[in-house]
Structures are given as structure tokens and as C-alpha cells.
Amino acid sequence: MKKYFAESELIINSDGSVFHLRITPEQLADKVILVGDPGRVGLVASHFDTKECDVESREFHTITGTFNGKRISVISTGIGCDNIDIVLNEIDALANIDFKTRQEKSALRHLEIVRIGTCGGLQPFTPEGTFVCSQTSIGFDGLLNFYAGRNAVCDLQLERALIAHLGWTGNMCAPYPYAVDADEELVERIAADDMVRGITIACGGFFGPQGRELRIPLADPHQNEKVESFEYNGRRITNFEMESSALAGLSRLMGHKATTVCMVIANRVAGKANTGYKNQIDDLIRIVLERI
């Protein structure tokens, strides 16, 4: 017997749209680009040949259209893994739950999802302007730990190695990190031979969790030094951002293909940042549109 999703679990608006995104199942394309900034949705969609819908709700802005014959939805998520949890669950519901019967569909849709964002570089070889594709994402946010099956999609050895390297015990910098690989084929297609492929840490905040200290002292003032020196099977942690782990983990659990690509706008090792990056991010958008 198919599982029934109660009104309290899957909230559907009176117009047949999903609760937060406010789009209907037919408005979602199989290829999805996620951006954090709602203002960046229009920038991505400015390259579309046609547009069929434009919906705004809170920090979630969705435009679906076509680019070179490919039907694509671009959706803003806002900042953080908590918002990725909302967006991924709602687009999966749009794709794979019948909104009339409130039951899972017999034939499931498998989405291709690429997040385009900005990040902080953590190595000398990731200066400002570098494009990084997250081959593996480590979540410092703890989100995936709330879902059954997390161990089956995570690299448990990498998790244990990082915890030991950081020396975290008890509740220091908890919750427990999780490590997830992006979809291999999608990484090959999107990163090609002109992006750095790296291990990305998704943090639960912009300041303390990323080792930034303003007026409140850090629980582990040497966290970033440890992160930068960590090595696993010859690979280093390349960058900090705030969404890639939830995207990679939830997509694997749901059966979707996903990865994150970011432009480095601050190099934490060099202590430099570039706030005038907005023109260059359009170059990354064009690359993703061509390759998705």
C-alpha cells in the first residue's frame, strides 16, 4: 500500500502549489539550478530563450524557461542548509508525489540539480576568482543526521578522520559532521577540466562556524588551521560555504543527481576578499547553463 502524506506533513496551498515555493508540479523542470540570492534568479534567467513562469514567495524565487532547448528551473534558496532542506523536500514532492491523491507516484522523476554560489577558499591554490566544484561535501550543520539512511550515503571513514584531526570531543563544535560525495557523472560534466574539484565544508553560520571571530571568542580558535591542514587520500579541504552538504546528502537519499559549484570571493589563508565579484559570477552561470 502506498504511503499517504497527511496535510500537516505535505502542505499544499489552495491553488495547488507547494507551501513555501508556491509553484505547482507542472512548473518544475527536470534540470534545476539553485542560487542563494533571490536577485541572482533573474541573472540566470536573463540567459533563457523563453520563460514560462516567474513566482516569488519569501526568499524563494522561481523562474522556469528554456536555454538552448533545455527546460530549466532556477530557484533561490536563501542562505543555509535549513533552507536547502525546505527546497529539496518541496521540489522532490513536486516531482514524485501526486498532489491529488497525496501518494508517491509509481514512476519517479530523477532531477539534475546544480547549486551556483560563492565561497571562501581555504588553500593557496584557491585564490579569489577560482571556480570550485564540490566533489565531496562535509556538513557542519548536522541536517542529514535527522534522516534515516544517512550512513549508507556518507563516507564514514572521512568523517572519523576529520573528527580525530580536529580533536573535537563532547559538545565542542557539535553537531557531528557528515560527508557526502556529489554525483560522479554530474561532477565530470559540470567541472570538466577547468574547475578545481575539492572537499567543501558547509557551515551552519557565516562567522563562528567558519572560524571568524568578532566580539565573541571562538570555542576552537585553531579550527581553520586544522581544517586547512587536513588531508584525506591525498585530497585537501578547498573551501567553506553554507549549503552544499544538505544538497548532496538529500539528493542522494532521494535519488537525484546534484553538485555545487562556487566562485571563491575570499581566500581565508591570504586574508583577502573581493566584494566586486558580481560580473564574474555571470561567467560561472553561463558555464553551468551550457553543461547542465
C-alpha positions as a LaTeX table, in Angstrom:
\begin{tabular}{lrrr}
\hline
Residue & $x$ (\AA) & $y$ (\AA) & $z$ (\AA) \\
\hline
Met1 & 0.00 & 0.00 & 0.00 \\
Lys2 & 1.35 & 3.40 & $-0.96$ \\
Lys3 & 2.20 & 5.84 & 1.81 \\
Tyr4 & $-0.26$ & 8.67 & 2.32 \\
Phe5 & 1.19 & 12.12 & 3.12 \\
Ala6 & $-1.10$ & 13.97 & 5.52 \\
Glu7 & $-1.97$ & 17.66 & 5.15 \\
Ser8 & 0.25 & 18.52 & 8.13 \\
Glu9 & 3.29 & 16.81 & 6.53 \\
Leu10 & 2.91 & 17.97 & 2.92 \\
Ile11 & 1.25 & 21.38 & 2.95 \\
Ile12 & $-0.40$ & 22.25 & $-0.36$ \\
Asn13 & $-1.80$ & 25.73 & $-0.96$ \\
Ser14 & $-5.36$ & 26.26 & $-2.20$ \\
Asp15 & $-4.07$ & 26.94 & $-5.73$ \\
Gly16 & $-2.36$ & 23.53 & $-5.86$ \\
Ser17 & 1.15 & 24.88 & $-5.24$ \\
Val18 & 3.60 & 23.59 & $-2.65$ \\
Phe19 & 3.64 & 25.56 & 0.61 \\
His20 & 6.91 & 27.57 & 0.60 \\
Leu21 & 7.93 & 27.70 & $-3.06$ \\
Arg22 & 4.34 & 28.32 & $-4.23$ \\
Ile23 & 4.92 & 26.56 & $-7.57$ \\
Thr24 & 2.88 & 23.67 & $-8.97$ \\
Pro25 & 4.21 & 20.30 & $-10.15$ \\
Glu26 & 3.98 & 21.18 & $-13.83$ \\
Gln27 & 6.09 & 24.32 & $-13.29$ \\
Leu28 & 9.18 & 22.35 & $-12.19$ \\
Ala29 & 11.72 & 21.30 & $-14.83$ \\
Asp30 & 13.89 & 18.17 & $-14.56$ \\
Lys31 & 17.02 & 20.35 & $-14.64$ \\
Val32 & 17.25 & 22.69 & $-11.66$ \\
Ile33 & 19.73 & 25.44 & $-10.83$ \\
Leu34 & 19.77 & 26.64 & $-7.21$ \\
Val35 & 21.13 & 30.03 & $-6.13$ \\
Gly36 & 21.15 & 31.58 & $-2.67$ \\
Asp37 & 20.35 & 35.18 & $-3.58$ \\
Pro38 & 16.82 & 35.78 & $-4.92$ \\
Gly39 & 18.28 & 38.58 & $-7.03$ \\
Arg40 & 20.50 & 36.10 & $-8.83$ \\
Val41 & 17.50 & 34.20 & $-10.22$ \\
Gly42 & 16.87 & 37.00 & $-12.71$ \\
Leu43 & 20.54 & 36.99 & $-13.72$ \\
Val44 & 20.42 & 33.28 & $-14.53$ \\
Ala45 & 17.07 & 33.61 & $-16.32$ \\
Ser46 & 18.33 & 36.55 & $-18.37$ \\
His47 & 20.13 & 33.94 & $-20.49$ \\
Phe48 & 16.94 & 31.93 & $-21.12$ \\
Asp49 & 15.47 & 31.84 & $-24.61$ \\
Thr50 & 11.92 & 31.54 & $-23.23$ \\
Lys51 & 10.25 & 31.92 & $-19.83$ \\
Glu52 & 7.05 & 30.15 & $-18.80$ \\
Cys53 & 6.63 & 31.08 & $-15.12$ \\
Asp54 & 8.00 & 33.57 & $-12.61$ \\
Val55 & 6.95 & 33.03 & $-8.98$ \\
Glu56 & 8.16 & 34.78 & $-5.81$ \\
Ser57 & 7.43 & 33.74 & $-2.21$ \\
Arg58 & 9.52 & 34.90 & 0.76 \\
Glu59 & 13.20 & 34.28 & $-0.15$ \\
Phe60 & 12.16 & 31.69 & $-2.74$ \\
His61 & 12.06 & 32.96 & $-6.33$ \\
Thr62 & 11.48 & 30.52 & $-9.20$ \\
Ile63 & 11.71 & 31.07 & $-12.95$ \\
Thr64 & 11.26 & 28.16 & $-15.38$ \\
Gly65 & 12.20 & 28.51 & $-19.02$ \\
Thr66 & 14.43 & 27.13 & $-21.76$ \\
Phe67 & 18.09 & 27.56 & $-22.64$ \\
Asn68 & 19.38 & 26.08 & $-25.91$ \\
Gly69 & 16.38 & 23.74 & $-25.99$ \\
Lys70 & 16.82 & 22.58 & $-22.38$ \\
Arg71 & 13.96 & 23.18 & $-19.93$ \\
Ile72 & 15.44 & 24.55 & $-16.70$ \\
Ser73 & 14.08 & 25.87 & $-13.40$ \\
Val74 & 16.19 & 28.33 & $-11.41$ \\
Ile75 & 15.21 & 28.65 & $-7.76$ \\
Ser76 & 16.62 & 30.79 & $-4.95$ \\
Thr77 & 17.03 & 29.11 & $-1.58$ \\
Gly78 & 18.24 & 31.88 & 0.67 \\
Ile79 & 21.20 & 31.14 & 2.95 \\
Gly80 & 21.88 & 27.92 & 4.84 \\
Cys81 & 21.30 & 24.18 & 4.90 \\
Asp82 & 17.97 & 24.65 & 6.70 \\
Asn83 & 16.61 & 26.38 & 3.60 \\
Ile84 & 18.04 & 23.64 & 1.37 \\
Asp85 & 16.02 & 21.18 & 3.47 \\
Ile86 & 12.86 & 23.12 & 2.56 \\
Val87 & 13.65 & 23.48 & $-1.13$ \\
Leu88 & 14.87 & 19.90 & $-1.73$ \\
Asn89 & 11.92 & 18.33 & 0.05 \\
Glu90 & 9.44 & 20.54 & $-1.78$ \\
Ile91 & 10.89 & 20.04 & $-5.26$ \\
Asp92 & 11.08 & 16.29 & $-4.63$ \\
Ala93 & 7.43 & 16.38 & $-3.57$ \\
Leu94 & 6.55 & 18.33 & $-6.73$ \\
Ala95 & 8.32 & 15.70 & $-8.81$ \\
Asn96 & 7.37 & 12.49 & $-7.05$ \\
Ile97 & 4.17 & 12.89 & $-5.04$ \\
Asp98 & 0.72 & 13.06 & $-6.63$ \\
Phe99 & $-0.80$ & 16.23 & $-5.16$ \\
Lys100 & $-4.35$ & 14.97 & $-5.75$ \\
Thr101 & $-4.01$ & 11.56 & $-4.03$ \\
Arg102 & $-1.18$ & 12.61 & $-1.67$ \\
Gln103 & 0.65 & 9.38 & $-2.51$ \\
Glu104 & 4.06 & 8.66 & $-4.02$ \\
Lys105 & 3.96 & 8.30 & $-7.79$ \\
Ser106 & 4.64 & 4.90 & $-9.36$ \\
Ala107 & 7.16 & 6.34 & $-11.84$ \\
Leu108 & 9.68 & 8.60 & $-10.12$ \\
Arg109 & 11.40 & 11.63 & $-11.68$ \\
His110 & 15.14 & 11.96 & $-11.18$ \\
Leu111 & 16.23 & 15.59 & $-11.15$ \\
Glu112 & 19.59 & 17.11 & $-12.05$ \\
Ile113 & 20.42 & 19.87 & $-9.57$ \\
Val114 & 23.37 & 22.26 & $-9.63$ \\
Arg115 & 23.86 & 24.93 & $-6.99$ \\
Ile116 & 25.74 & 28.06 & $-8.08$ \\
Gly117 & 27.17 & 30.10 & $-5.23$ \\
Thr118 & 30.11 & 31.88 & $-3.65$ \\
Cys119 & 32.57 & 30.58 & $-1.10$ \\
Gly120 & 35.72 & 31.15 & 0.91 \\
Gly121 & 38.91 & 29.50 & $-0.34$ \\
Leu122 & 41.00 & 27.55 & 2.19 \\
Gln123 & 44.10 & 26.69 & 0.19 \\
Pro124 & 46.79 & 28.70 & $-1.62$ \\
Phe125 & 45.55 & 27.12 & $-4.89$ \\
Thr126 & 42.03 & 28.54 & $-4.41$ \\
Pro127 & 42.54 & 32.32 & $-4.68$ \\
Glu128 & 39.73 & 34.79 & $-5.36$ \\
Gly129 & 38.07 & 34.08 & $-8.69$ \\
Thr130 & 38.65 & 30.31 & $-8.61$ \\
Phe131 & 35.71 & 28.10 & $-9.65$ \\
Val132 & 35.38 & 25.13 & $-7.27$ \\
Cys133 & 33.18 & 22.08 & $-7.86$ \\
Ser134 & 32.29 & 20.27 & $-4.64$ \\
Gln135 & 33.25 & 16.65 & $-5.31$ \\
Thr136 & 32.67 & 15.88 & $-1.62$ \\
Ser137 & 30.77 & 17.99 & 0.90 \\
Ile138 & 31.13 & 17.87 & 4.67 \\
Gly139 & 28.23 & 19.20 & 6.70 \\
Phe140 & 28.98 & 21.01 & 9.94 \\
Asp141 & 25.23 & 21.74 & 10.16 \\
Gly142 & 24.04 & 18.27 & 11.25 \\
Leu143 & 20.97 & 18.29 & 9.00 \\
Leu144 & 21.43 & 14.86 & 7.40 \\
Asn145 & 21.70 & 13.24 & 10.84 \\
Phe146 & 17.92 & 13.64 & 11.16 \\
Tyr147 & 17.28 & 11.31 & 8.18 \\
Ala148 & 17.32 & 7.50 & 8.08 \\
Gly149 & 19.89 & 6.11 & 5.68 \\
Arg150 & 22.50 & 8.82 & 6.25 \\
Asn151 & 25.23 & 6.25 & 6.94 \\
Ala152 & 24.57 & 4.50 & 3.64 \\
Val153 & 25.27 & 7.64 & 1.59 \\
Cys154 & 28.10 & 9.08 & 3.71 \\
Asp155 & 31.85 & 8.48 & 3.82 \\
Leu156 & 32.11 & 7.32 & 7.43 \\
Gln157 & 35.90 & 6.91 & 7.33 \\
Leu158 & 36.32 & 10.51 & 6.18 \\
Glu159 & 34.02 & 11.67 & 8.98 \\
Arg160 & 36.04 & 9.81 & 11.64 \\
Ala161 & 39.36 & 11.00 & 10.22 \\
Leu162 & 38.24 & 14.65 & 10.29 \\
Ile163 & 36.86 & 14.44 & 13.83 \\
Ala164 & 40.15 & 12.94 & 15.03 \\
His165 & 42.16 & 15.61 & 13.19 \\
Leu166 & 40.07 & 18.44 & 14.64 \\
Gly167 & 40.20 & 16.95 & 18.12 \\
Trp168 & 36.52 & 17.65 & 18.73 \\
Thr169 & 35.09 & 15.99 & 21.84 \\
Gly170 & 31.85 & 16.30 & 23.79 \\
Asn171 & 29.76 & 19.19 & 22.50 \\
Met172 & 32.64 & 21.19 & 21.00 \\
Cys173 & 31.56 & 22.43 & 17.57 \\
Ala174 & 28.77 & 19.80 & 17.54 \\
Pro175 & 26.63 & 18.52 & 15.75 \\
Tyr176 & 28.50 & 15.56 & 14.29 \\
Pro177 & 29.76 & 16.23 & 10.75 \\
Tyr178 & 28.60 & 14.17 & 7.77 \\
Ala179 & 30.48 & 13.68 & 4.49 \\
Val180 & 28.73 & 13.04 & 1.16 \\
Asp181 & 30.03 & 12.68 & $-2.40$ \\
Ala182 & 28.31 & 14.59 & $-5.19$ \\
Asp183 & 27.04 & 12.68 & $-8.22$ \\
Glu184 & 30.14 & 11.50 & $-10.10$ \\
Glu185 & 28.76 & 11.90 & $-13.63$ \\
Leu186 & 27.41 & 15.37 & $-12.92$ \\
Val187 & 30.74 & 16.48 & $-11.43$ \\
Glu188 & 32.56 & 15.23 & $-14.54$ \\
Arg189 & 30.16 & 17.12 & $-16.81$ \\
Ile190 & 29.99 & 20.38 & $-14.87$ \\
Ala191 & 33.60 & 20.66 & $-13.64$ \\
Ala192 & 35.13 & 19.35 & $-16.90$ \\
Asp193 & 38.81 & 20.31 & $-17.00$ \\
Asp194 & 38.60 & 23.96 & $-15.94$ \\
Met195 & 37.35 & 23.84 & $-12.33$ \\
Val196 & 39.08 & 22.83 & $-9.11$ \\
Arg197 & 37.45 & 19.71 & $-7.66$ \\
Gly198 & 37.52 & 19.74 & $-3.92$ \\
Ile199 & 36.22 & 18.84 & $-0.50$ \\
Thr200 & 33.84 & 21.55 & 0.66 \\
Ile201 & 32.73 & 22.21 & 4.23 \\
Ala202 & 29.20 & 23.56 & 4.58 \\
Cys203 & 28.93 & 25.53 & 7.82 \\
Gly204 & 25.93 & 26.33 & 9.98 \\
Gly205 & 26.83 & 30.01 & 10.09 \\
Phe206 & 29.00 & 32.67 & 8.46 \\
Phe207 & 31.02 & 33.81 & 11.44 \\
Gly208 & 31.90 & 31.42 & 14.30 \\
Pro209 & 31.31 & 28.18 & 12.38 \\
Gln210 & 33.67 & 29.42 & 9.66 \\
Gly211 & 36.29 & 30.49 & 12.20 \\
Arg212 & 35.55 & 34.22 & 12.03 \\
Glu213 & 35.95 & 35.95 & 15.36 \\
Leu214 & 34.39 & 39.33 & 16.03 \\
Arg215 & 33.35 & 40.16 & 19.61 \\
Ile216 & 32.65 & 36.58 & 20.78 \\
Pro217 & 35.70 & 34.32 & 21.23 \\
Leu218 & 35.71 & 31.02 & 19.32 \\
Ala219 & 35.32 & 27.63 & 21.01 \\
Asp220 & 38.23 & 26.37 & 18.92 \\
Pro221 & 40.43 & 29.29 & 17.82 \\
His222 & 42.63 & 26.91 & 15.79 \\
Gln223 & 39.76 & 25.32 & 13.85 \\
Asn224 & 40.66 & 26.83 & 10.48 \\
Glu225 & 44.33 & 25.90 & 10.78 \\
Lys226 & 43.29 & 22.29 & 11.39 \\
Val227 & 40.79 & 22.35 & 8.52 \\
Glu228 & 43.39 & 23.76 & 6.12 \\
Ser229 & 45.97 & 21.11 & 7.08 \\
Phe230 & 43.59 & 18.12 & 6.90 \\
Glu231 & 44.40 & 15.60 & 4.18 \\
Tyr232 & 42.41 & 12.51 & 3.23 \\
Asn233 & 43.52 & 10.12 & 0.48 \\
Gly234 & 45.67 & 12.87 & $-0.99$ \\
Arg235 & 42.83 & 15.42 & $-1.04$ \\
Arg236 & 42.53 & 18.71 & 0.87 \\
Ile237 & 39.56 & 20.76 & 2.03 \\
Thr238 & 39.28 & 23.53 & $-0.54$ \\
Asn239 & 36.51 & 25.84 & 0.59 \\
Phe240 & 33.82 & 26.90 & 3.08 \\
Glu241 & 30.23 & 27.65 & 2.10 \\
Met242 & 26.82 & 27.02 & 3.68 \\
Glu243 & 24.61 & 24.74 & 1.54 \\
Ser244 & 26.46 & 22.01 & $-0.40$ \\
Ser245 & 26.28 & 19.21 & 2.19 \\
Ala246 & 22.49 & 19.30 & 2.55 \\
Leu247 & 22.11 & 19.39 & $-1.22$ \\
Ala248 & 24.44 & 16.44 & $-1.78$ \\
Gly249 & 23.04 & 14.36 & 1.08 \\
Leu250 & 19.33 & 14.89 & 0.49 \\
Ser251 & 19.72 & 14.40 & $-3.27$ \\
Arg252 & 21.46 & 11.05 & $-2.78$ \\
Leu253 & 18.74 & 9.90 & $-0.36$ \\
Met254 & 16.03 & 11.00 & $-2.80$ \\
Gly255 & 17.66 & 9.58 & $-5.93$ \\
His256 & 18.54 & 12.89 & $-7.61$ \\
Lys257 & 21.86 & 13.94 & $-9.17$ \\
Ala258 & 23.42 & 17.02 & $-7.59$ \\
Thr259 & 26.58 & 19.02 & $-7.13$ \\
Thr260 & 27.64 & 22.52 & $-6.06$ \\
Val261 & 29.89 & 24.94 & $-7.93$ \\
Cys262 & 31.14 & 28.12 & $-6.30$ \\
Met263 & 33.32 & 31.07 & $-7.11$ \\
Val264 & 35.86 & 31.93 & $-4.42$ \\
Ile265 & 35.30 & 35.52 & $-3.31$ \\
Ala266 & 37.51 & 35.41 & $-0.19$ \\
Asn267 & 40.70 & 33.50 & 0.47 \\
Arg268 & 40.92 & 32.81 & 4.19 \\
Val269 & 44.61 & 31.84 & 4.06 \\
Ala270 & 45.64 & 35.08 & 2.36 \\
Gly271 & 43.10 & 37.15 & 4.31 \\
Lys272 & 41.81 & 38.74 & 1.10 \\
Ala273 & 38.27 & 39.26 & $-0.22$ \\
Asn274 & 36.72 & 40.55 & $-3.43$ \\
Thr275 & 33.29 & 42.15 & $-2.99$ \\
Gly276 & 33.10 & 43.22 & $-6.64$ \\
Tyr277 & 32.54 & 39.71 & $-7.94$ \\
Lys278 & 29.07 & 40.06 & $-9.44$ \\
Asn279 & 30.20 & 40.36 & $-13.06$ \\
Gln280 & 32.46 & 37.32 & $-12.80$ \\
Ile281 & 29.69 & 35.13 & $-11.32$ \\
Asp282 & 27.88 & 35.53 & $-14.64$ \\
Asp283 & 30.75 & 33.63 & $-16.30$ \\
Leu284 & 30.11 & 30.70 & $-13.94$ \\
Ile285 & 26.36 & 30.87 & $-14.65$ \\
Arg286 & 27.00 & 30.64 & $-18.40$ \\
Ile287 & 29.24 & 27.59 & $-17.93$ \\
Val288 & 26.63 & 25.77 & $-15.83$ \\
Leu289 & 23.83 & 26.57 & $-18.29$ \\
Glu290 & 25.90 & 25.13 & $-21.12$ \\
Arg291 & 26.81 & 21.95 & $-19.23$ \\
Ile292 & 23.72 & 21.04 & $-17.20$ \\
\hline
\end{tabular}
